[in-house]
Amino acid sequence: MNREQQSRAPEAPEHSSVSVDSPARAPINRSRRRLVTSVAGGTGVLLASASKTALGTGVCKSPSATMSGNMSPRPPGTGSCSGGRSPGFWKVPQKFNYWTGVNYATFYKTVDVCSAGMQGLALSDIKNQGTLANSILPGAGYIGGTAYGVWAVLAFPTSFGSTGQLARHLLAAWLNASYWPTEYPITKTQILAMWNATKSGGTWCAAGVSCATPWSASDVINYISGMYDINADVGPDPDLCKK
């Protein structure tokens, strides 16, 4: 653990880990993002650079600051802020090297980016679930008593009922907080608190803030996703298919 992480307030423990290569740390160059068509399969692989030290030109407002000021998480007058990456970014297998402290899924066949439609990719194509969603957000990621992993919820949120979208965005937030522990404006403790407070229809208010209007599940999603259009990197949620 480095000194930056030691200086942070205690958080909910991480439940599993995986050794990954450190991604490139050059600032994002959006002109480099492109879909490269493969010769054999006609599908593509998303290529993009990412930065661990320059996530945005400003610091996105924390939940506490946003609630206190009743305003957007985006700092006024800035073109970008440290708002993390979208669920669509995190679900792309070509981005698994960015997953930190969480095990990603493995598949029976190669999963690639498609031009349109999921083209037959299903939950049954997962060979190993990786870190279970339930180990991060208690009660998340179940279908008929079967526990599914973080990737499954990111890729198929509607399969997990009324809490699927909430779990999807909070799991993406967890991955953001793991990769950018000092830049991302939401802590893992807050992510867990948001889930526990809103998953059954309740509301959440940040510690130390007097909330005139506490956040519902949809408010939590809106706050988190309100930063994606700044730094989502992949753009529209990509379609995946199996070769």
C-alpha positions as CSV (number, residue, x, y, z in Angstrom):
1,M,0.0,0.0,0.0
2,N,1.4,3.4,-1.0
3,R,1.4,6.5,1.1
4,E,-1.5,8.1,-0.7
5,Q,-3.7,5.1,0.0
6,Q,-2.6,5.0,3.7
7,S,-3.7,8.6,4.1
8,R,-7.2,7.9,3.1
9,A,-10.0,7.2,5.6
10,P,-10.7,3.5,6.2
11,E,-13.0,2.0,3.6
12,A,-14.9,-1.2,3.0
13,P,-12.3,-4.0,2.3
14,E,-11.7,-5.2,-1.2
15,H,-12.8,-8.8,-1.5
16,S,-10.5,-10.2,-4.1
17,S,-7.5,-9.2,-6.2
18,V,-5.8,-9.9,-9.4
19,S,-2.3,-9.0,-10.6
20,V,-2.5,-6.7,-13.6
21,D,0.0,-4.8,-15.7
22,S,0.0,-1.1,-15.1
23,P,-1.7,0.7,-17.9
24,A,-0.1,3.5,-19.9
25,R,0.0,6.8,-18.0
26,A,0.1,9.3,-20.9
27,P,-2.8,11.7,-21.0
28,I,-5.8,10.6,-23.1
29,N,-5.6,11.4,-26.7
30,R,-9.1,11.1,-28.1
31,S,-7.8,11.2,-31.7
32,R,-6.2,7.8,-30.9
33,R,-9.4,6.1,-30.0
34,R,-10.7,4.1,-32.9
35,L,-12.3,0.8,-33.8
36,V,-9.9,-1.5,-35.7
37,T,-11.5,-4.0,-37.9
38,S,-10.0,-7.5,-37.7
39,V,-9.1,-9.3,-40.9
40,A,-10.7,-12.6,-40.1
41,G,-13.8,-11.9,-38.0
42,G,-15.0,-8.5,-39.3
43,T,-15.3,-7.4,-35.7
44,G,-13.2,-4.8,-33.9
45,V,-11.1,-4.0,-30.9
46,L,-11.4,-0.7,-29.2
47,L,-8.0,1.0,-28.7
48,A,-7.5,3.9,-26.4
49,S,-4.9,5.3,-24.1
50,A,-5.7,6.1,-20.5
51,S,-4.1,8.1,-17.7
52,K,-3.8,7.3,-14.1
53,T,-2.4,10.7,-13.2
54,A,-4.4,13.0,-15.5
55,L,-8.0,11.8,-15.4
56,G,-9.4,15.3,-16.1
57,T,-8.5,19.0,-16.1
58,G,-10.5,19.6,-12.9
59,V,-11.7,17.7,-9.8
60,C,-15.3,16.6,-10.0
61,K,-17.4,17.6,-7.0
62,S,-17.8,15.0,-4.4
63,P,-21.3,13.8,-3.4
64,S,-21.1,16.0,-0.3
65,A,-20.2,19.1,-2.3
66,T,-22.8,18.4,-4.9
67,M,-25.5,17.9,-2.2
68,S,-24.4,21.0,-0.3
69,G,-24.5,23.2,-3.4
70,N,-27.4,21.4,-5.2
71,M,-25.4,21.5,-8.4
72,S,-23.8,19.5,-11.1
73,P,-20.7,17.4,-10.2
74,R,-18.8,19.1,-13.0
75,P,-16.8,22.1,-12.0
76,P,-18.0,25.3,-13.7
77,G,-15.9,26.5,-16.5
78,T,-14.0,23.3,-17.0
79,G,-14.0,21.0,-20.0
80,S,-13.4,17.8,-18.0
81,C,-13.1,16.4,-14.5
82,S,-11.9,13.3,-12.8
83,G,-15.2,11.5,-13.3
84,G,-14.0,8.0,-14.1
85,R,-15.0,5.6,-16.9
86,S,-18.4,4.3,-17.8
87,P,-19.8,0.8,-17.3
88,G,-19.3,0.5,-21.1
89,F,-15.6,1.0,-20.8
90,W,-15.2,-1.4,-17.9
91,K,-17.2,-4.2,-19.6
92,V,-15.0,-4.4,-22.7
93,P,-12.6,-7.3,-22.3
94,Q,-9.8,-5.4,-24.1
95,K,-9.9,-3.1,-21.0
96,F,-9.5,-5.8,-18.4
97,N,-5.9,-4.7,-17.8
98,Y,-7.3,-1.6,-16.1
99,W,-9.3,-3.6,-13.5
100,T,-7.6,-3.2,-10.2
101,G,-8.4,-5.2,-7.0
102,V,-11.2,-7.0,-8.8
103,N,-11.0,-10.2,-10.8
104,Y,-12.5,-10.0,-14.3
105,A,-14.5,-12.7,-16.0
106,T,-13.2,-15.3,-18.5
107,F,-15.2,-16.8,-21.4
108,Y,-15.6,-20.0,-23.3
109,K,-14.9,-18.1,-26.6
110,T,-13.2,-14.8,-27.5
111,V,-15.4,-11.8,-26.8
112,D,-14.9,-8.9,-29.2
113,V,-16.5,-5.5,-30.0
114,C,-19.3,-5.7,-32.6
115,S,-20.7,-3.2,-35.1
116,A,-24.2,-3.6,-33.7
117,G,-26.1,-6.0,-31.4
118,M,-24.9,-8.5,-28.8
119,Q,-24.9,-11.2,-31.6
120,G,-25.5,-14.2,-29.3
121,L,-23.4,-13.3,-26.3
122,A,-25.1,-14.5,-23.2
123,L,-24.5,-14.9,-19.5
124,S,-23.9,-18.6,-20.2
125,D,-20.8,-17.7,-22.2
126,I,-19.0,-16.8,-19.0
127,K,-16.5,-19.5,-18.0
128,N,-15.4,-17.9,-14.7
129,Q,-17.4,-15.2,-13.0
130,G,-14.4,-13.5,-11.5
131,T,-15.2,-11.3,-8.4
132,L,-18.8,-11.8,-7.5
133,A,-20.9,-8.6,-7.5
134,N,-22.3,-9.7,-4.1
135,S,-18.8,-9.5,-2.6
136,I,-18.8,-5.7,-3.3
137,L,-22.5,-4.8,-3.1
138,P,-24.2,-7.3,-0.8
139,G,-27.2,-8.9,-2.5
140,A,-26.3,-7.7,-6.0
141,G,-25.9,-10.0,-9.0
142,Y,-28.3,-12.8,-8.3
143,I,-30.6,-14.6,-10.7
144,G,-32.7,-17.3,-9.3
145,G,-30.2,-17.9,-6.4
146,T,-27.2,-18.0,-8.7
147,A,-24.5,-15.5,-8.0
148,Y,-22.9,-13.6,-10.9
149,G,-19.8,-11.6,-11.2
150,V,-19.0,-7.9,-11.6
151,W,-18.6,-8.2,-15.4
152,A,-22.0,-9.9,-15.8
153,V,-23.8,-7.0,-14.1
154,L,-21.9,-4.5,-16.1
155,A,-22.8,-6.2,-19.4
156,F,-26.3,-7.4,-18.7
157,P,-27.8,-5.1,-16.1
158,T,-31.4,-5.7,-17.1
159,S,-31.1,-9.4,-16.3
160,F,-30.7,-8.5,-12.6
161,G,-34.1,-6.9,-12.1
162,S,-34.9,-3.5,-10.6
163,T,-31.5,-3.0,-9.0
164,G,-29.5,-4.0,-12.1
165,Q,-28.8,-0.4,-13.3
166,L,-28.0,0.9,-9.8
167,A,-25.6,-2.0,-9.3
168,R,-24.0,-1.5,-12.7
169,H,-23.2,2.1,-12.1
170,L,-22.0,1.5,-8.5
171,L,-19.7,-1.3,-9.7
172,A,-18.3,0.9,-12.4
173,A,-17.7,3.5,-9.6
174,W,-16.0,0.9,-7.5
175,L,-13.6,0.1,-10.4
176,N,-13.0,3.8,-10.9
177,A,-12.2,4.2,-7.2
178,S,-9.9,1.3,-7.3
179,Y,-7.9,2.6,-10.3
180,W,-7.9,6.3,-9.3
181,P,-8.0,6.1,-5.4
182,T,-7.1,9.7,-4.9
183,E,-8.6,11.4,-8.0
184,Y,-12.1,9.8,-8.2
185,P,-14.5,11.8,-6.1
186,I,-16.5,8.9,-4.6
187,T,-14.9,6.6,-2.0
188,K,-15.6,2.9,-1.7
189,T,-17.2,3.6,1.7
190,Q,-19.7,5.9,0.0
191,I,-20.4,3.5,-2.8
192,L,-21.3,0.8,-0.4
193,A,-23.4,3.2,1.6
194,M,-25.2,4.4,-1.5
195,W,-26.1,0.8,-2.4
196,N,-27.3,-0.2,1.1
197,A,-29.4,2.9,1.4
198,T,-31.1,3.0,-2.0
199,K,-31.3,-0.6,-3.3
200,S,-34.7,-1.2,-1.7
201,G,-36.2,2.1,-2.5
202,G,-34.7,4.2,0.3
203,T,-32.6,7.4,0.0
204,W,-29.0,8.4,0.8
205,C,-27.4,11.5,2.2
206,A,-23.6,12.0,2.4
207,A,-22.2,12.0,5.9
208,G,-22.0,15.5,7.5
209,V,-24.4,17.0,5.0
210,S,-27.9,18.2,5.9
211,C,-29.9,17.0,2.8
212,A,-33.0,18.9,1.9
213,T,-33.6,16.2,-0.8
214,P,-31.7,12.9,-0.1
215,W,-30.7,10.9,-3.2
216,S,-32.8,8.0,-4.5
217,A,-31.3,5.2,-6.6
218,S,-32.0,7.3,-9.8
219,D,-30.3,10.3,-8.2
220,V,-27.2,8.2,-7.4
221,I,-27.2,6.9,-11.0
222,N,-27.6,10.5,-12.4
223,Y,-24.7,11.8,-10.2
224,I,-22.3,9.0,-11.3
225,S,-23.3,9.0,-15.0
226,G,-23.3,12.8,-15.0
227,M,-19.5,12.6,-15.1
228,Y,-19.3,9.9,-17.8
229,D,-19.9,12.2,-20.8
230,I,-16.7,14.0,-19.7
231,N,-14.3,11.0,-19.4
232,A,-16.2,7.9,-20.6
233,D,-13.5,7.4,-23.3
234,V,-15.3,4.6,-25.2
235,G,-18.3,6.8,-26.0
236,P,-21.6,5.0,-26.5
237,D,-21.9,1.7,-24.7
238,P,-20.2,-0.8,-27.1
239,D,-21.9,-4.0,-28.3
240,L,-20.0,-7.2,-27.7
241,C,-20.1,-10.5,-29.5
242,K,-18.4,-13.9,-29.4
243,K,-16.2,-15.1,-32.2
